[in-house]
């Protein structure tokens, strides 16, 4: 019976080629569009789901008032992270992270620009990144340490073990690979292939040490029992308590 239906369908299509072409083309386009929409929705619904503690990880935003108008920025003062951890209960971890850059890494004759960030070691525990080789525990006890992605490891070392290997950063300092982490998916708020200690970045940018700057990003991990709204109330005006006349809060 099914074979007869198929034969009839092809017979009708052969008699009405233009009509059949339009119907088949329309059906194909419809199925393709539906598939793309499904993939987009799936990506949005699973955004950041690879981070186990995603519901407790927040980025600190900074309100600044100019001429009566308030603007919200991701930029925060360098000392904010440590002050939050030390002075306001409810934070398990706080971490600073720079804005990221395409840095030149090289080993021997091979040189590749790779996107990554300088960050505090606490970001490793906060994001709980899957480790493929080495260990992220105490990885940044060495200021010239590197945590790299699987893709970066493969690009530089192929099948060789990258742990303990040295990569020259921007033709200047040699950094030692301490761990290899799984590649981050595209539907992630974080997109880096390498992480290096924030203290190296800070040592080259001393202005980050003052409350008068807004030059870095600050991320926090809340304790499970903490209500974010309660912390927001404590954060309001916190920067102004550190710097008289600050327009940030």
C-alpha positions in Angstrom: 0.0 0.0 0.0 2.8 2.4 0.9 4.6 1.7 -2.3 1.5 2.6 -4.3 1.2 5.9 -2.4 4.8 6.7 -3.2 4.3 5.8 -6.9 1.2 8.0 -7.0 3.1 10.9 -5.4 6.0 10.8 -7.9 3.5 10.4 -10.8 1.7 13.6 -9.7 4.9 15.5 -9.2 6.1 14.5 -12.7 2.9 15.9 -14.2 3.0 19.1 -12.2 6.7 19.8 -11.9 6.4 23.5 -11.1 3.8 22.9 -8.4 5.8 20.0 -7.0 9.0 22.0 -7.0 7.4 24.9 -5.0 5.9 22.6 -2.5 9.1 20.6 -1.9 11.2 23.8 -1.7 8.7 25.4 0.7 8.7 22.3 2.9 12.5 22.1 2.9 12.8 25.8 3.8 10.2 25.4 6.6 12.0 22.3 8.1 15.4 24.1 7.9 14.0 27.3 9.6 12.4 25.2 12.3 15.7 23.3 12.9 17.6 26.6 13.3 15.0 28.0 15.6 15.1 24.9 17.7 19.0 25.0 17.9 18.8 28.7 18.9 16.2 28.1 21.6 18.2 25.2 22.9 21.4 27.3 23.1 19.6 30.1 24.9 17.9 27.8 27.4 21.2 26.1 28.2 23.3 29.3 28.4 26.0 28.9 31.0 24.6 25.5 32.1 28.1 24.0 32.0 28.9 26.0 35.2 27.6 23.9 38.1 27.3 27.0 40.4 25.8 29.3 37.7 22.9 30.3 40.0 25.4 31.6 42.6 27.9 33.4 40.3 27.3 37.1 39.7 29.2 40.0 38.1 29.3 43.2 40.2 27.9 46.1 38.2 28.8 49.7 38.9 26.3 52.6 38.8 27.8 56.0 38.0 25.8 59.3 38.0 26.7 62.1 35.7 24.6 65.3 35.3 21.7 63.7 37.1 21.7 60.6 34.9 22.7 57.2 36.2 24.6 54.7 33.9 25.5 51.1 34.7 28.9 49.6 33.8 30.7 46.3 34.2 33.9 48.2 35.2 34.8 48.3 38.9 37.7 49.5 41.1 40.6 47.2 41.5 40.4 46.9 45.3 36.7 46.1 45.3 37.0 42.3 45.1 39.1 42.0 48.3 37.0 44.5 50.2 33.8 42.6 49.4 35.3 39.3 50.5 36.7 40.7 53.7 34.0 43.1 54.8 30.6 41.8 53.6 29.4 38.4 54.8 27.8 36.1 52.2 30.6 35.8 49.6 32.4 32.4 49.2 34.7 33.8 46.6 35.4 37.0 44.8 37.6 37.4 41.8 39.1 40.1 39.5 39.4 39.6 35.8 40.8 41.9 33.1 39.0 42.6 29.8 40.8 40.0 27.8 43.2 40.3 25.0 44.6 38.4 22.0 48.1 37.7 23.3 51.0 36.4 21.3 52.2 33.0 22.5 55.2 31.3 21.1 57.4 28.2 21.5 60.3 27.7 19.1 59.3 28.7 15.6 55.5 28.5 16.4 53.7 31.7 17.3 49.9 32.2 17.6 47.7 34.9 18.9 45.3 33.5 21.4 42.4 35.2 23.3 42.5 34.9 27.1 42.4 36.7 30.4 44.3 37.6 33.5 42.3 36.6 36.6 42.6 35.9 40.3 43.1 32.2 41.2 39.6 32.2 42.9 38.0 32.3 39.5 39.2 28.7 38.9 37.2 27.4 41.9 34.3 29.7 41.2 33.8 28.4 37.6 34.8 24.8 38.5 36.3 24.3 35.1 36.7 20.6 33.9 40.4 19.7 34.0 41.8 17.5 31.3 45.4 17.5 32.4 47.4 18.8 35.4 45.6 20.5 38.2 44.1 24.0 38.8 44.6 23.6 42.6 47.3 26.1 43.6 48.0 26.6 39.9 48.5 30.3 40.3 50.9 30.0 43.3 53.5 30.6 40.6 52.9 34.2 39.2 54.0 33.0 35.7 51.6 30.2 35.4 49.1 29.3 32.7 45.9 27.4 32.5 45.1 26.7 28.9 42.2 25.1 26.9 42.4 21.8 25.1 42.4 23.6 21.7 45.3 25.8 22.7 47.2 22.8 24.1 46.7 20.9 20.8 47.7 23.8 18.7 51.0 24.2 20.5 51.9 20.7 21.7 49.9 18.3 19.5 49.9 14.9 21.4 52.7 15.9 23.7 52.0 16.5 27.4 51.8 20.3 27.9 52.1 20.3 31.7 55.4 21.9 32.7 56.0 23.3 29.2 56.9 26.9 28.8 55.2 29.4 26.4 56.6 32.8 25.8 54.0 35.6 26.2 54.3 38.6 23.9 58.0 37.9 23.3 58.7 38.8 26.9 58.0 36.4 29.9 57.9 32.6 29.8 54.8 31.1 31.4 54.6 27.5 32.7 51.5 25.4 31.7 50.0 24.1 35.0 46.6 22.7 33.7 44.6 22.0 30.6 40.8 22.7 30.8 38.0 21.7 28.6 37.1 24.1 25.8 34.3 26.5 26.8 31.1 26.2 24.7 29.9 29.1 22.6 26.8 29.7 24.8 29.0 30.9 27.7 29.5 34.3 29.3 33.2 33.5 29.5 35.2 33.0 26.3 38.9 32.5 27.0 41.6 29.9 25.9 44.1 30.9 28.6 44.1 32.3 32.1 47.1 33.8 33.8 47.5 35.3 37.3 45.9 38.7 37.7 48.9 39.9 39.8 51.0 40.0 36.7 48.5 42.3 35.0 48.2 44.4 38.1 52.0 44.8 38.5 52.1 46.3 35.0 49.2 48.6 35.7 49.7 50.0 39.2 46.8 52.4 38.8 44.5 49.4 39.3 45.4 49.4 43.0 43.4 52.6 43.8 39.7 53.1 44.5 39.7 56.0 42.0 39.8 53.7 39.0 37.2 51.6 37.3 39.5 49.3 35.3 38.6 45.7 36.0 35.7 43.2 36.2 34.6 41.8 39.6 32.9 38.4 39.9 31.5 36.9 43.1 30.2 33.5 44.3 27.4 33.7 46.8 26.9 31.3 49.7 23.9 29.0 49.0 21.8 30.5 51.8 22.4 34.1 50.7 19.6 36.2 49.1 21.1 38.4 46.3 18.7 41.2 47.0 20.0 41.4 50.6 23.5 41.7 49.3 22.5 44.4 46.8 21.3 46.5 49.7 24.6 46.2 51.4 26.5 47.0 48.2 24.6 50.2 47.6 27.0 53.1 48.2 29.8 50.8 49.3 32.4 52.4 47.0 31.5 55.8 48.3 32.5 54.7 51.8 36.0 53.9 50.4 36.4 57.1 48.4 34.9 60.4 49.4 33.1 62.1 46.6 33.0 59.0 44.4 30.3 59.0 41.7 30.3 55.2 41.7 28.2 53.0 43.8 
